[in-house]
Amino acid sequence: MDKRLFSKQAIHFLTIVFINFDHGIIPACTQRIESDFGINEFELGLLSSSVFAGIIIGSTIGAGIYDKFKTKSILITCSLFYILSISVFLITKNIMLLHFSRFLTGLFQLFIFLFGLISTGVNKKMSN
């Protein structure tokens, strides 16, 4: 196995682990989020759904972005913005900013996952 391909696949695997951790962290902390921000269950549901709204929007524009830019540039940019969106979620006290950061988290997760698969060559192995 090519070392470079193996390292890309290892990075992609770790990325998927962190993405799934991120999706699981909100349900695990719901009581704390409700009490800290004084929000009801409906608002908490919207906060949890914000990630999936970002994924849906990213799905519609993903192919066009992939056609215009290089995969490496997309992965680096989205990884940096993903870190920024998670950081905003951790430090903000504003509920609207929380929603926006979760939306961006979902958007960047899609690109990291989608383009991570493309760059590791997983799609080539599947087609063989």
C-alpha positions in Angstrom: 0.0 0.0 0.0 1.2 3.5 -0.9 2.3 5.3 2.3 0.9 8.6 1.0 -2.5 7.0 0.4 -2.4 5.3 3.8 -1.7 8.6 5.6 -4.5 10.3 3.7 -6.9 7.5 4.7 -5.8 7.7 8.3 -6.4 11.5 8.4 -9.8 10.9 6.8 -10.6 8.3 9.3 -9.8 10.6 12.2 -11.8 13.3 10.6 -14.8 11.1 10.5 -14.3 10.1 14.1 -14.3 13.8 15.1 -17.3 14.6 12.9 -19.3 11.8 14.5 -18.2 13.0 18.0 -19.4 16.5 17.1 -22.8 15.1 16.1 -23.1 13.2 19.3 -22.0 16.0 21.6 -25.1 18.1 21.4 -27.5 15.3 22.4 -25.2 14.5 25.3 -25.2 18.0 26.7 -28.8 19.1 26.1 -29.7 19.6 29.7 -26.6 21.8 30.2 -27.2 23.8 27.1 -30.9 24.4 28.1 -29.9 25.6 31.6 -27.0 27.7 30.5 -28.8 29.5 27.7 -32.3 29.4 29.1 -33.8 27.9 25.9 -36.7 25.5 25.6 -36.8 22.2 23.8 -38.0 23.6 20.5 -35.0 26.1 20.4 -32.7 23.2 21.3 -34.1 21.2 18.5 -33.4 24.0 16.1 -29.9 24.2 17.4 -29.3 20.5 16.8 -30.9 20.8 13.4 -28.7 23.7 12.3 -25.9 21.3 11.5 -28.1 19.3 9.1 -29.2 22.5 7.4 -25.6 23.3 6.7 -25.1 19.8 5.3 -28.1 20.2 3.0 -27.0 23.6 1.7 -23.4 22.2 1.2 -24.8 19.3 -0.7 -26.4 21.6 -3.2 -23.3 23.7 -3.9 -20.6 21.1 -3.3 -20.3 19.9 -6.9 -19.9 23.4 -8.2 -17.2 24.2 -5.7 -15.4 21.0 -6.5 -15.3 21.9 -10.2 -13.9 25.3 -9.6 -11.2 24.7 -6.9 -8.5 22.1 -6.2 -9.4 19.5 -3.6 -6.4 20.3 -1.4 -7.4 24.0 -1.3 -11.0 23.0 -0.4 -9.9 20.7 2.4 -7.4 23.1 4.0 -9.9 26.0 3.8 -12.8 24.0 5.1 -10.7 22.5 7.9 -9.6 26.0 9.1 -13.2 27.3 9.0 -14.5 24.2 10.7 -12.1 24.8 13.6 -13.2 28.4 13.7 -16.9 27.5 13.7 -16.4 25.0 16.5 -14.4 27.6 18.4 -17.2 30.2 18.1 -19.7 27.6 19.4 -17.5 27.0 22.4 -17.0 30.6 23.4 -20.2 32.4 22.5 -23.1 33.3 24.7 -25.4 34.5 21.9 -28.0 32.0 20.8 -28.1 33.3 17.2 -24.4 32.9 16.9 -24.7 29.4 18.3 -27.1 28.6 15.5 -24.9 30.2 12.9 -21.8 28.4 14.1 -23.6 25.0 14.1 -24.8 25.7 10.5 -21.3 26.5 9.4 -20.1 23.3 11.2 -22.4 21.2 9.1 -21.5 23.0 6.0 -17.7 22.5 6.5 -18.2 18.9 7.7 -19.8 18.0 4.4 -16.9 19.4 2.4 -14.3 17.7 4.7 -16.1 14.4 4.4 -17.0 14.6 0.7 -13.6 15.9 -0.5 -11.8 13.7 2.0 -13.3 10.7 0.3 -12.3 12.1 -3.1 -8.8 12.9 -2.1 -8.0 9.6 -0.4 -9.0 7.7 -3.5 -11.8 5.8 -1.8 -14.1 6.4 -4.7 -11.6 4.8 -7.1 -11.5 1.7 -5.0 -15.2 1.4 -4.9 -15.6 1.7 -8.7 -13.1 -1.1 -9.3 
